[in-house]
Amino acid sequence: MKHTWIKELGDRMRQGWSWVRAIYLVLGLGVAIRAWMQQEWVGVFLGIVFGLMGLFGWRCAAASCRSDHCSTKKQTPEHKEKEIAFEEIK
């Protein structure tokens, strides 16, 4: 029996690919490899984070928002503004 979060990660890897998401993956892995060769461990961490963002479509990498806080809903006013009447003073 597979866990649901494992299945969800597998689905995210296979669906919703775009050019920007692929760029996140390629550049993230490139930064991580380059930083590894120079023993810059912070760069390795950052490269892996950006690579994983592209691989799994986390957060809003490539506009692949997976959570409700990224999307915006059209807000409608709950009350109508009252019309203001102006009186001319002479």
PDB file of N, CA, C and O in Angstrom:
ATOM      1  N   MET A   1       0.835  -1.187   0.000  1.00  0.00           N
ATOM      2  CA  MET A   1       0.000   0.000   0.000  1.00  0.00           C
ATOM      3  C   MET A   1       0.879   1.249   0.000  1.00  0.00           C
ATOM      4  O   MET A   1       1.677   1.457   0.914  1.00  0.00           O
ATOM      5  N   LYS A   2       0.724   2.073  -1.029  1.00  0.00           N
ATOM      6  CA  LYS A   2       1.501   3.308  -1.125  1.00  0.00           C
ATOM      7  C   LYS A   2       0.883   4.386  -0.245  1.00  0.00           C
ATOM      8  O   LYS A   2      -0.335   4.464  -0.078  1.00  0.00           O
ATOM      9  N   HIS A   3       1.748   5.199   0.304  1.00  0.00           N
ATOM     10  CA  HIS A   3       1.265   6.356   1.053  1.00  0.00           C
ATOM     11  C   HIS A   3       0.750   7.400   0.080  1.00  0.00           C
ATOM     12  O   HIS A   3       1.235   7.498  -1.047  1.00  0.00           O
ATOM     13  N   THR A   4      -0.221   8.171   0.507  1.00  0.00           N
ATOM     14  CA  THR A   4      -0.815   9.158  -0.400  1.00  0.00           C
ATOM     15  C   THR A   4       0.171  10.265  -0.752  1.00  0.00           C
ATOM     16  O   THR A   4       0.128  10.778  -1.869  1.00  0.00           O
ATOM     17  N   TRP A   5       1.059  10.650   0.165  1.00  0.00           N
ATOM     18  CA  TRP A   5       2.001  11.728  -0.146  1.00  0.00           C
ATOM     19  C   TRP A   5       3.041  11.266  -1.148  1.00  0.00           C
ATOM     20  O   TRP A   5       3.546  12.077  -1.924  1.00  0.00           O
ATOM     21  N   ILE A   6       3.377   9.975  -1.151  1.00  0.00           N
ATOM     22  CA  ILE A   6       4.315   9.453  -2.153  1.00  0.00           C
ATOM     23  C   ILE A   6       3.649   9.469  -3.527  1.00  0.00           C
ATOM     24  O   ILE A   6       4.276   9.840  -4.519  1.00  0.00           O
ATOM     25  N   LYS A   7       2.383   9.068  -3.583  1.00  0.00           N
ATOM     26  CA  LYS A   7       1.649   9.091  -4.846  1.00  0.00           C
ATOM     27  C   LYS A   7       1.508  10.524  -5.356  1.00  0.00           C
ATOM     28  O   LYS A   7       1.627  10.773  -6.556  1.00  0.00           O
ATOM     29  N   GLU A   8       1.253  11.470  -4.441  1.00  0.00           N
ATOM     30  CA  GLU A   8       1.113  12.873  -4.843  1.00  0.00           C
ATOM     31  C   GLU A   8       2.421  13.412  -5.422  1.00  0.00           C
ATOM     32  O   GLU A   8       2.398  14.139  -6.416  1.00  0.00           O
ATOM     33  N   LEU A   9       3.566  13.067  -4.814  1.00  0.00           N
ATOM     34  CA  LEU A   9       4.858  13.509  -5.356  1.00  0.00           C
ATOM     35  C   LEU A   9       5.103  12.912  -6.740  1.00  0.00           C
ATOM     36  O   LEU A   9       5.616  13.591  -7.630  1.00  0.00           O
ATOM     37  N   GLY A  10       4.739  11.646  -6.921  1.00  0.00           N
ATOM     38  CA  GLY A  10       4.880  11.022  -8.234  1.00  0.00           C
ATOM     39  C   GLY A  10       4.027  11.703  -9.279  1.00  0.00           C
ATOM     40  O   GLY A  10       4.461  11.896 -10.414  1.00  0.00           O
ATOM     41  N   ASP A  11       2.811  12.070  -8.901  1.00  0.00           N
ATOM     42  CA  ASP A  11       1.927  12.783  -9.828  1.00  0.00           C
ATOM     43  C   ASP A  11       2.486  14.149 -10.176  1.00  0.00           C
ATOM     44  O   ASP A  11       2.403  14.577 -11.327  1.00  0.00           O
ATOM     45  N   ARG A  12       3.055  14.839  -9.195  1.00  0.00           N
ATOM     46  CA  ARG A  12       3.633  16.165  -9.445  1.00  0.00           C
ATOM     47  C   ARG A  12       4.831  16.092 -10.382  1.00  0.00           C
ATOM     48  O   ARG A  12       5.057  17.010 -11.170  1.00  0.00           O
ATOM     49  N   MET A  13       5.607  15.002 -10.303  1.00  0.00           N
ATOM     50  CA  MET A  13       6.774  14.877 -11.190  1.00  0.00           C
ATOM     51  C   MET A  13       6.355  14.648 -12.627  1.00  0.00           C
ATOM     52  O   MET A  13       7.065  15.060 -13.545  1.00  0.00           O
ATOM     53  N   ARG A  14       5.215  13.999 -12.847  1.00  0.00           N
ATOM     54  CA  ARG A  14       4.800  13.641 -14.199  1.00  0.00           C
ATOM     55  C   ARG A  14       3.900  14.669 -14.874  1.00  0.00           C
ATOM     56  O   ARG A  14       3.776  14.650 -16.099  1.00  0.00           O
ATOM     57  N   GLN A  15       3.271  15.560 -14.124  1.00  0.00           N
ATOM     58  CA  GLN A  15       2.264  16.452 -14.711  1.00  0.00           C
ATOM     59  C   GLN A  15       2.636  17.914 -14.532  1.00  0.00           C
ATOM     60  O   GLN A  15       3.400  18.266 -13.633  1.00  0.00           O
ATOM     61  N   GLY A  16       2.089  18.759 -15.394  1.00  0.00           N
ATOM     62  CA  GLY A  16       2.189  20.199 -15.252  1.00  0.00           C
ATOM     63  C   GLY A  16       3.533  20.798 -15.624  1.00  0.00           C
ATOM     64  O   GLY A  16       3.918  21.826 -15.065  1.00  0.00           O
ATOM     65  N   TRP A  17       4.256  20.186 -16.549  1.00  0.00           N
ATOM     66  CA  TRP A  17       5.574  20.697 -16.919  1.00  0.00           C
ATOM     67  C   TRP A  17       5.447  21.889 -17.844  1.00  0.00           C
ATOM     68  O   TRP A  17       4.571  21.926 -18.708  1.00  0.00           O
ATOM     69  N   SER A  18       6.320  22.862 -17.663  1.00  0.00           N
ATOM     70  CA  SER A  18       6.408  24.029 -18.543  1.00  0.00           C
ATOM     71  C   SER A  18       7.890  24.358 -18.712  1.00  0.00           C
ATOM     72  O   SER A  18       8.747  23.756 -18.064  1.00  0.00           O
ATOM     73  N   TRP A  19       8.180  25.318 -19.585  1.00  0.00           N
ATOM     74  CA  TRP A  19       9.573  25.699 -19.825  1.00  0.00           C
ATOM     75  C   TRP A  19      10.213  26.269 -18.567  1.00  0.00           C
ATOM     76  O   TRP A  19      11.370  25.975 -18.267  1.00  0.00           O
ATOM     77  N   VAL A  20       9.479  27.065 -17.850  1.00  0.00           N
ATOM     78  CA  VAL A  20      10.043  27.700 -16.658  1.00  0.00           C
ATOM     79  C   VAL A  20      10.356  26.657 -15.590  1.00  0.00           C
ATOM     80  O   VAL A  20      11.382  26.737 -14.914  1.00  0.00           O
ATOM     81  N   ARG A  21       9.481  25.694 -15.447  1.00  0.00           N
ATOM     82  CA  ARG A  21       9.716  24.621 -14.477  1.00  0.00           C
ATOM     83  C   ARG A  21      10.951  23.810 -14.855  1.00  0.00           C
ATOM     84  O   ARG A  21      11.729  23.427 -13.982  1.00  0.00           O
ATOM     85  N   ALA A  22      11.135  23.547 -16.129  1.00  0.00           N
ATOM     86  CA  ALA A  22      12.325  22.822 -16.592  1.00  0.00           C
ATOM     87  C   ALA A  22      13.589  23.651 -16.342  1.00  0.00           C
ATOM     88  O   ALA A  22      14.634  23.099 -15.998  1.00  0.00           O
ATOM     89  N   ILE A  23      13.495  24.962 -16.513  1.00  0.00           N
ATOM     90  CA  ILE A  23      14.643  25.835 -16.249  1.00  0.00           C
ATOM     91  C   ILE A  23      15.007  25.805 -14.774  1.00  0.00           C
ATOM     92  O   ILE A  23      16.187  25.766 -14.428  1.00  0.00           O
ATOM     93  N   TYR A  24      13.991  25.823 -13.888  1.00  0.00           N
ATOM     94  CA  TYR A  24      14.253  25.695 -12.449  1.00  0.00           C
ATOM     95  C   TYR A  24      15.046  24.420 -12.171  1.00  0.00           C
ATOM     96  O   TYR A  24      16.024  24.444 -11.423  1.00  0.00           O
ATOM     97  N   LEU A  25      14.629  23.319 -12.767  1.00  0.00           N
ATOM     98  CA  LEU A  25      15.285  22.033 -12.540  1.00  0.00           C
ATOM     99  C   LEU A  25      16.722  22.038 -13.051  1.00  0.00           C
ATOM    100  O   LEU A  25      17.641  21.663 -12.323  1.00  0.00           O
ATOM    101  N   VAL A  26      16.915  22.455 -14.284  1.00  0.00           N
ATOM    102  CA  VAL A  26      18.245  22.421 -14.902  1.00  0.00           C
ATOM    103  C   VAL A  26      19.208  23.386 -14.207  1.00  0.00           C
ATOM    104  O   VAL A  26      20.335  23.014 -13.880  1.00  0.00           O
ATOM    105  N   LEU A  27      18.765  24.614 -13.984  1.00  0.00           N
ATOM    106  CA  LEU A  27      19.652  25.584 -13.343  1.00  0.00           C
ATOM    107  C   LEU A  27      19.927  25.214 -11.882  1.00  0.00           C
ATOM    108  O   LEU A  27      21.045  25.395 -11.400  1.00  0.00           O
ATOM    109  N   GLY A  28      18.924  24.704 -11.183  1.00  0.00           N
ATOM    110  CA  GLY A  28      19.124  24.289  -9.795  1.00  0.00           C
ATOM    111  C   GLY A  28      20.152  23.178  -9.686  1.00  0.00           C
ATOM    112  O   GLY A  28      21.036  23.220  -8.831  1.00  0.00           O
ATOM    113  N   LEU A  29      20.031  22.180 -10.560  1.00  0.00           N
ATOM    114  CA  LEU A  29      21.012  21.092 -10.544  1.00  0.00           C
ATOM    115  C   LEU A  29      22.384  21.575 -10.990  1.00  0.00           C
ATOM    116  O   LEU A  29      23.402  21.128 -10.462  1.00  0.00           O
ATOM    117  N   GLY A  30      22.418  22.484 -11.957  1.00  0.00           N
ATOM    118  CA  GLY A  30      23.694  23.034 -12.394  1.00  0.00           C
ATOM    119  C   GLY A  30      24.396  23.798 -11.289  1.00  0.00           C
ATOM    120  O   GLY A  30      25.605  23.659 -11.105  1.00  0.00           O
ATOM    121  N   VAL A  31      23.647  24.604 -10.553  1.00  0.00           N
ATOM    122  CA  VAL A  31      24.223  25.351  -9.426  1.00  0.00           C
ATOM    123  C   VAL A  31      24.723  24.384  -8.360  1.00  0.00           C
ATOM    124  O   VAL A  31      25.807  24.570  -7.807  1.00  0.00           O
ATOM    125  N   ALA A  32      23.931  23.351  -8.071  1.00  0.00           N
ATOM    126  CA  ALA A  32      24.323  22.384  -7.039  1.00  0.00           C
ATOM    127  C   ALA A  32      25.605  21.646  -7.430  1.00  0.00           C
ATOM    128  O   ALA A  32      26.488  21.466  -6.591  1.00  0.00           O
ATOM    129  N   ILE A  33      25.718  21.225  -8.673  1.00  0.00           N
ATOM    130  CA  ILE A  33      26.915  20.496  -9.125  1.00  0.00           C
ATOM    131  C   ILE A  33      28.132  21.406  -9.111  1.00  0.00           C
ATOM    132  O   ILE A  33      29.209  21.017  -8.659  1.00  0.00           O
ATOM    133  N   ARG A  34      27.946  22.615  -9.608  1.00  0.00           N
ATOM    134  CA  ARG A  34      29.064  23.566  -9.647  1.00  0.00           C
ATOM    135  C   ARG A  34      29.541  23.917  -8.227  1.00  0.00           C
ATOM    136  O   ARG A  34      30.741  23.996  -7.965  1.00  0.00           O
ATOM    137  N   ALA A  35      28.590  24.123  -7.333  1.00  0.00           N
ATOM    138  CA  ALA A  35      28.941  24.443  -5.947  1.00  0.00           C
ATOM    139  C   ALA A  35      29.606  23.247  -5.267  1.00  0.00           C
ATOM    140  O   ALA A  35      30.508  23.426  -4.449  1.00  0.00           O
ATOM    141  N   TRP A  36      29.172  22.035  -5.596  1.00  0.00           N
ATOM    142  CA  TRP A  36      29.777  20.822  -5.025  1.00  0.00           C
ATOM    143  C   TRP A  36      31.247  20.728  -5.430  1.00  0.00           C
ATOM    144  O   TRP A  36      32.104  20.385  -4.615  1.00  0.00           O
ATOM    145  N   MET A  37      31.530  21.035  -6.693  1.00  0.00           N
ATOM    146  CA  MET A  37      32.907  20.958  -7.172  1.00  0.00           C
ATOM    147  C   MET A  37      33.797  21.982  -6.476  1.00  0.00           C
ATOM    148  O   MET A  37      34.993  21.750  -6.299  1.00  0.00           O
ATOM    149  N   GLN A  38      33.216  23.114  -6.081  1.00  0.00           N
ATOM    150  CA  GLN A  38      33.992  24.161  -5.416  1.00  0.00           C
ATOM    151  C   GLN A  38      33.861  24.091  -3.893  1.00  0.00           C
ATOM    152  O   GLN A  38      34.398  24.943  -3.185  1.00  0.00           O
ATOM    153  N   GLN A  39      33.158  23.093  -3.396  1.00  0.00           N
ATOM    154  CA  GLN A  39      32.930  22.866  -1.974  1.00  0.00           C
ATOM    155  C   GLN A  39      32.269  24.066  -1.298  1.00  0.00           C
ATOM    156  O   GLN A  39      32.629  24.447  -0.184  1.00  0.00           O
ATOM    157  N   GLU A  40      31.304  24.646  -1.991  1.00  0.00           N
ATOM    158  CA  GLU A  40      30.481  25.734  -1.453  1.00  0.00           C
ATOM    159  C   GLU A  40      29.152  25.118  -1.021  1.00  0.00           C
ATOM    160  O   GLU A  40      28.233  24.978  -1.829  1.00  0.00           O
ATOM    161  N   TRP A  41      29.058  24.752   0.253  1.00  0.00           N
ATOM    162  CA  TRP A  41      27.939  23.937   0.707  1.00  0.00           C
ATOM    163  C   TRP A  41      26.618  24.689   0.739  1.00  0.00           C
ATOM    164  O   TRP A  41      25.562  24.081   0.566  1.00  0.00           O
ATOM    165  N   VAL A  42      26.654  25.987   0.954  1.00  0.00           N
ATOM    166  CA  VAL A  42      25.420  26.775   0.905  1.00  0.00           C
ATOM    167  C   VAL A  42      24.877  26.784  -0.524  1.00  0.00           C
ATOM    168  O   VAL A  42      23.667  26.698  -0.732  1.00  0.00           O
ATOM    169  N   GLY A  43      25.765  26.887  -1.494  1.00  0.00           N
ATOM    170  CA  GLY A  43      25.358  26.846  -2.893  1.00  0.00           C
ATOM    171  C   GLY A  43      24.771  25.501  -3.282  1.00  0.00           C
ATOM    172  O   GLY A  43      23.830  25.432  -4.073  1.00  0.00           O
ATOM    173  N   VAL A  44      25.332  24.421  -2.719  1.00  0.00           N
ATOM    174  CA  VAL A  44      24.782  23.083  -2.982  1.00  0.00           C
ATOM    175  C   VAL A  44      23.355  23.016  -2.465  1.00  0.00           C
ATOM    176  O   VAL A  44      22.456  22.537  -3.157  1.00  0.00           O
ATOM    177  N   PHE A  45      23.153  23.498  -1.244  1.00  0.00           N
ATOM    178  CA  PHE A  45      21.813  23.474  -0.647  1.00  0.00           C
ATOM    179  C   PHE A  45      20.827  24.290  -1.487  1.00  0.00           C
ATOM    180  O   PHE A  45      19.733  23.815  -1.791  1.00  0.00           O
ATOM    181  N   LEU A  46      21.207  25.511  -1.862  1.00  0.00           N
ATOM    182  CA  LEU A  46      20.314  26.354  -2.649  1.00  0.00           C
ATOM    183  C   LEU A  46      20.022  25.757  -4.028  1.00  0.00           C
ATOM    184  O   LEU A  46      18.894  25.829  -4.515  1.00  0.00           O
ATOM    185  N   GLY A  47      21.042  25.170  -4.650  1.00  0.00           N
ATOM    186  CA  GLY A  47      20.826  24.532  -5.945  1.00  0.00           C
ATOM    187  C   GLY A  47      19.868  23.359  -5.846  1.00  0.00           C
ATOM    188  O   GLY A  47      19.015  23.176  -6.715  1.00  0.00           O
ATOM    189  N   ILE A  48      20.002  22.565  -4.795  1.00  0.00           N
ATOM    190  CA  ILE A  48      19.103  21.425  -4.602  1.00  0.00           C
ATOM    191  C   ILE A  48      17.677  21.908  -4.347  1.00  0.00           C
ATOM    192  O   ILE A  48      16.723  21.327  -4.864  1.00  0.00           O
ATOM    193  N   VAL A  49      17.532  22.963  -3.555  1.00  0.00           N
ATOM    194  CA  VAL A  49      16.191  23.493  -3.276  1.00  0.00           C
ATOM    195  C   VAL A  49      15.515  23.950  -4.571  1.00  0.00           C
ATOM    196  O   VAL A  49      14.357  23.615  -4.818  1.00  0.00           O
ATOM    197  N   PHE A  50      16.235  24.714  -5.394  1.00  0.00           N
ATOM    198  CA  PHE A  50      15.642  25.182  -6.648  1.00  0.00           C
ATOM    199  C   PHE A  50      15.406  24.026  -7.621  1.00  0.00           C
ATOM    200  O   PHE A  50      14.420  24.034  -8.359  1.00  0.00           O
ATOM    201  N   GLY A  51      16.285  23.047  -7.631  1.00  0.00           N
ATOM    202  CA  GLY A  51      16.069  21.880  -8.481  1.00  0.00           C
ATOM    203  C   GLY A  51      14.833  21.103  -8.075  1.00  0.00           C
ATOM    204  O   GLY A  51      14.067  20.658  -8.930  1.00  0.00           O
ATOM    205  N   LEU A  52      14.632  20.935  -6.767  1.00  0.00           N
ATOM    206  CA  LEU A  52      13.451  20.222  -6.280  1.00  0.00           C
ATOM    207  C   LEU A  52      12.174  21.015  -6.524  1.00  0.00           C
ATOM    208  O   LEU A  52      11.112  20.438  -6.760  1.00  0.00           O
ATOM    209  N   MET A  53      12.282  22.342  -6.464  1.00  0.00           N
ATOM    210  CA  MET A  53      11.113  23.165  -6.794  1.00  0.00           C
ATOM    211  C   MET A  53      10.667  22.900  -8.226  1.00  0.00           C
ATOM    212  O   MET A  53       9.472  22.794  -8.501  1.00  0.00           O
ATOM    213  N   GLY A  54      11.622  22.794  -9.128  1.00  0.00           N
ATOM    214  CA  GLY A  54      11.281  22.502 -10.516  1.00  0.00           C
ATOM    215  C   GLY A  54      10.803  21.082 -10.706  1.00  0.00           C
ATOM    216  O   GLY A  54       9.864  20.841 -11.465  1.00  0.00           O
ATOM    217  N   LEU A  55      11.440  20.122 -10.021  1.00  0.00           N
ATOM    218  CA  LEU A  55      11.087  18.715 -10.189  1.00  0.00           C
ATOM    219  C   LEU A  55       9.678  18.417  -9.703  1.00  0.00           C
ATOM    220  O   LEU A  55       8.911  17.741 -10.389  1.00  0.00           O
ATOM    221  N   PHE A  56       9.337  18.917  -8.528  1.00  0.00           N
ATOM    222  CA  PHE A  56       8.041  18.598  -7.938  1.00  0.00           C
ATOM    223  C   PHE A  56       6.997  19.690  -8.118  1.00  0.00           C
ATOM    224  O   PHE A  56       5.845  19.497  -7.729  1.00  0.00           O
ATOM    225  N   GLY A  57       7.360  20.823  -8.693  1.00  0.00           N
ATOM    226  CA  GLY A  57       6.405  21.911  -8.877  1.00  0.00           C
ATOM    227  C   GLY A  57       5.987  22.530  -7.558  1.00  0.00           C
ATOM    228  O   GLY A  57       4.830  22.918  -7.396  1.00  0.00           O
ATOM    229  N   TRP A  58       6.912  22.629  -6.610  1.00  0.00           N
ATOM    230  CA  TRP A  58       6.608  23.213  -5.296  1.00  0.00           C
ATOM    231  C   TRP A  58       6.470  24.705  -5.400  1.00  0.00           C
ATOM    232  O   TRP A  58       7.073  25.353  -6.255  1.00  0.00           O
ATOM    233  N   ARG A  59       5.672  25.230  -4.519  1.00  0.00           N
ATOM    234  CA  ARG A  59       5.374  26.658  -4.443  1.00  0.00           C
ATOM    235  C   ARG A  59       4.909  27.154  -5.802  1.00  0.00           C
ATOM    236  O   ARG A  59       4.117  26.477  -6.458  1.00  0.00           O
ATOM    237  N   CYS A  60       5.358  28.268  -6.225  1.00  0.00           N
ATOM    238  CA  CYS A  60       4.875  28.800  -7.494  1.00  0.00           C
ATOM    239  C   CYS A  60       5.948  28.725  -8.579  1.00  0.00           C
ATOM    240  O   CYS A  60       6.016  29.591  -9.451  1.00  0.00           O
ATOM    241  N   ALA A  61       6.779  27.695  -8.524  1.00  0.00           N
ATOM    242  CA  ALA A  61       7.766  27.505  -9.585  1.00  0.00           C
ATOM    243  C   ALA A  61       7.005  27.240 -10.879  1.00  0.00           C
ATOM    244  O   ALA A  61       6.228  26.289 -10.963  1.00  0.00           O
ATOM    245  N   ALA A  62       7.221  28.050 -11.848  1.00  0.00           N
ATOM    246  CA  ALA A  62       6.593  27.915 -13.163  1.00  0.00           C
ATOM    247  C   ALA A  62       5.080  28.064 -13.098  1.00  0.00           C
ATOM    248  O   ALA A  62       4.359  27.448 -13.882  1.00  0.00           O
ATOM    249  N   ALA A  63       4.604  28.874 -12.176  1.00  0.00           N
ATOM    250  CA  ALA A  63       3.168  29.121 -12.018  1.00  0.00           C
ATOM    251  C   ALA A  63       2.404  27.832 -11.791  1.00  0.00           C
ATOM    252  O   ALA A  63       1.263  27.694 -12.232  1.00  0.00           O
ATOM    253  N   SER A  64       3.024  26.894 -11.111  1.00  0.00           N
ATOM    254  CA  SER A  64       2.366  25.636 -10.774  1.00  0.00           C
ATOM    255  C   SER A  64       1.921  25.671  -9.322  1.00  0.00           C
ATOM    256  O   SER A  64       2.286  24.796  -8.536  1.00  0.00           O
ATOM    257  N   CYS A  65       1.153  26.654  -8.972  1.00  0.00           N
ATOM    258  CA  CYS A  65       0.729  26.794  -7.578  1.00  0.00           C
ATOM    259  C   CYS A  65      -0.097  25.585  -7.162  1.00  0.00           C
ATOM    260  O   CYS A  65      -1.081  25.235  -7.814  1.00  0.00           O
ATOM    261  N   ARG A  66       0.307  24.966  -6.094  1.00  0.00           N
ATOM    262  CA  ARG A  66      -0.390  23.791  -5.578  1.00  0.00           C
ATOM    263  C   ARG A  66      -1.138  24.076  -4.288  1.00  0.00           C
ATOM    264  O   ARG A  66      -1.794  23.184  -3.751  1.00  0.00           O
ATOM    265  N   SER A  67      -1.055  25.285  -3.782  1.00  0.00           N
ATOM    266  CA  SER A  67      -1.747  25.599  -2.541  1.00  0.00           C
ATOM    267  C   SER A  67      -2.693  26.767  -2.763  1.00  0.00           C
ATOM    268  O   SER A  67      -2.544  27.532  -3.716  1.00  0.00           O
ATOM    269  N   ASP A  68      -3.657  26.891  -1.883  1.00  0.00           N
ATOM    270  CA  ASP A  68      -4.680  27.910  -2.063  1.00  0.00           C
ATOM    271  C   ASP A  68      -4.165  29.322  -1.826  1.00  0.00           C
ATOM    272  O   ASP A  68      -4.744  30.277  -2.343  1.00  0.00           O
ATOM    273  N   HIS A  69      -3.099  29.479  -1.063  1.00  0.00           N
ATOM    274  CA  HIS A  69      -2.641  30.830  -0.769  1.00  0.00           C
ATOM    275  C   HIS A  69      -1.960  31.498  -1.950  1.00  0.00           C
ATOM    276  O   HIS A  69      -1.744  32.710  -1.917  1.00  0.00           O
ATOM    277  N   CYS A  70      -1.618  30.761  -2.980  1.00  0.00           N
ATOM    278  CA  CYS A  70      -0.997  31.364  -4.154  1.00  0.00           C
ATOM    279  C   CYS A  70      -2.032  31.960  -5.102  1.00  0.00           C
ATOM    280  O   CYS A  70      -1.765  32.953  -5.779  1.00  0.00           O
ATOM    281  N   SER A  71      -3.204  31.355  -5.147  1.00  0.00           N
ATOM    282  CA  SER A  71      -4.213  31.840  -6.079  1.00  0.00           C
ATOM    283  C   SER A  71      -5.009  32.970  -5.440  1.00  0.00           C
ATOM    284  O   SER A  71      -5.176  33.025  -4.221  1.00  0.00           O
ATOM    285  N   THR A  72      -5.487  33.852  -6.274  1.00  0.00           N
ATOM    286  CA  THR A  72      -6.283  34.962  -5.772  1.00  0.00           C
ATOM    287  C   THR A  72      -7.704  34.837  -6.303  1.00  0.00           C
ATOM    288  O   THR A  72      -7.927  34.390  -7.428  1.00  0.00           O
ATOM    289  N   LYS A  73      -8.641  35.235  -5.486  1.00  0.00           N
ATOM    290  CA  LYS A  73     -10.044  35.200  -5.887  1.00  0.00           C
ATOM    291  C   LYS A  73     -10.538  36.626  -6.069  1.00  0.00           C
ATOM    292  O   LYS A  73     -10.088  37.545  -5.384  1.00  0.00           O
ATOM    293  N   LYS A  74     -11.451  36.797  -6.982  1.00  0.00           N
ATOM    294  CA  LYS A  74     -12.019  38.118  -7.218  1.00  0.00           C
ATOM    295  C   LYS A  74     -12.895  38.483  -6.022  1.00  0.00           C
ATOM    296  O   LYS A  74     -13.809  37.748  -5.650  1.00  0.00           O
ATOM    297  N   GLN A  75     -12.598  39.614  -5.443  1.00  0.00           N
ATOM    298  CA  GLN A  75     -13.355  40.044  -4.281  1.00  0.00           C
ATOM    299  C   GLN A  75     -14.488  40.956  -4.718  1.00  0.00           C
ATOM    300  O   GLN A  75     -14.295  41.872  -5.518  1.00  0.00           O
ATOM    301  N   THR A  76     -15.658  40.695  -4.186  1.00  0.00           N
ATOM    302  CA  THR A  76     -16.809  41.532  -4.478  1.00  0.00           C
ATOM    303  C   THR A  76     -17.153  42.334  -3.233  1.00  0.00           C
ATOM    304  O   THR A  76     -17.095  41.808  -2.121  1.00  0.00           O
ATOM    305  N   PRO A  77     -17.505  43.589  -3.405  1.00  0.00           N
ATOM    306  CA  PRO A  77     -17.853  44.391  -2.230  1.00  0.00           C
ATOM    307  C   PRO A  77     -19.135  43.864  -1.595  1.00  0.00           C
ATOM    308  O   PRO A  77     -20.074  43.470  -2.286  1.00  0.00           O
ATOM    309  N   GLU A  78     -19.152  43.866  -0.269  1.00  0.00           N
ATOM    310  CA  GLU A  78     -20.320  43.361   0.445  1.00  0.00           C
ATOM    311  C   GLU A  78     -21.424  44.411   0.550  1.00  0.00           C
ATOM    312  O   GLU A  78     -22.592  44.065   0.731  1.00  0.00           O
ATOM    313  N   HIS A  79     -21.077  45.643   0.441  1.00  0.00           N
ATOM    314  CA  HIS A  79     -22.075  46.700   0.528  1.00  0.00           C
ATOM    315  C   HIS A  79     -21.867  47.693  -0.618  1.00  0.00           C
ATOM    316  O   HIS A  79     -20.747  47.909  -1.081  1.00  0.00           O
ATOM    317  N   LYS A  80     -22.945  48.271  -1.048  1.00  0.00           N
ATOM    318  CA  LYS A  80     -22.851  49.285  -2.099  1.00  0.00           C
ATOM    319  C   LYS A  80     -22.604  50.637  -1.451  1.00  0.00           C
ATOM    320  O   LYS A  80     -23.117  50.935  -0.372  1.00  0.00           O
ATOM    321  N   GLU A  81     -21.825  51.427  -2.119  1.00  0.00           N
ATOM    322  CA  GLU A  81     -21.572  52.771  -1.616  1.00  0.00           C
ATOM    323  C   GLU A  81     -22.800  53.640  -1.862  1.00  0.00           C
ATOM    324  O   GLU A  81     -23.427  53.581  -2.920  1.00  0.00           O
ATOM    325  N   LYS A  82     -23.119  54.436  -0.870  1.00  0.00           N
ATOM    326  CA  LYS A  82     -24.266  55.314  -1.011  1.00  0.00           C
ATOM    327  C   LYS A  82     -23.880  56.501  -1.883  1.00  0.00           C
ATOM    328  O   LYS A  82     -22.759  57.006  -1.820  1.00  0.00           O
ATOM    329  N   GLU A  83     -24.825  56.926  -2.685  1.00  0.00           N
ATOM    330  CA  GLU A  83     -24.569  58.060  -3.555  1.00  0.00           C
ATOM    331  C   GLU A  83     -24.641  59.341  -2.725  1.00  0.00           C
ATOM    332  O   GLU A  83     -25.571  59.540  -1.944  1.00  0.00           O
ATOM    333  N   ILE A  84     -23.671  60.180  -2.904  1.00  0.00           N
ATOM    334  CA  ILE A  84     -23.601  61.426  -2.137  1.00  0.00           C
ATOM    335  C   ILE A  84     -24.203  62.531  -2.974  1.00  0.00           C
ATOM    336  O   ILE A  84     -23.845  62.732  -4.134  1.00  0.00           O
ATOM    337  N   ALA A  85     -25.135  63.248  -2.351  1.00  0.00           N
ATOM    338  CA  ALA A  85     -25.780  64.378  -3.026  1.00  0.00           C
ATOM    339  C   ALA A  85     -25.129  65.672  -2.549  1.00  0.00           C
ATOM    340  O   ALA A  85     -24.995  65.905  -1.348  1.00  0.00           O
ATOM    341  N   PHE A  86     -24.727  66.507  -3.498  1.00  0.00           N
ATOM    342  CA  PHE A  86     -24.095  67.771  -3.167  1.00  0.00           C
ATOM    343  C   PHE A  86     -25.091  68.903  -3.395  1.00  0.00           C
ATOM    344  O   PHE A  86     -25.864  68.900  -4.354  1.00  0.00           O
ATOM    345  N   GLU A  87     -25.047  69.850  -2.502  1.00  0.00           N
ATOM    346  CA  GLU A  87     -25.929  70.999  -2.588  1.00  0.00           C
ATOM    347  C   GLU A  87     -25.090  72.232  -2.923  1.00  0.00           C
ATOM    348  O   GLU A  87     -24.058  72.480  -2.299  1.00  0.00           O
ATOM    349  N   GLU A  88     -25.546  73.002  -3.914  1.00  0.00           N
ATOM    350  CA  GLU A  88     -24.803  74.195  -4.295  1.00  0.00           C
ATOM    351  C   GLU A  88     -25.178  75.346  -3.374  1.00  0.00           C
ATOM    352  O   GLU A  88     -26.356  75.638  -3.168  1.00  0.00           O
ATOM    353  N   ILE A  89     -24.173  75.982  -2.834  1.00  0.00           N
ATOM    354  CA  ILE A  89     -24.391  77.110  -1.918  1.00  0.00           C
ATOM    355  C   ILE A  89     -24.031  78.389  -2.653  1.00  0.00           C
ATOM    356  O   ILE A  89     -22.951  78.499  -3.233  1.00  0.00           O
ATOM    357  N   LYS A  90     -24.962  79.379  -2.628  1.00  0.00           N
ATOM    358  CA  LYS A  90     -24.728  80.648  -3.314  1.00  0.00           C
ATOM    359  C   LYS A  90     -24.597  81.770  -2.331  1.00  0.00           C
ATOM    360  O   LYS A  90     -24.396  82.918  -2.727  1.00  0.00           O
TER     361      LYS A  90
END
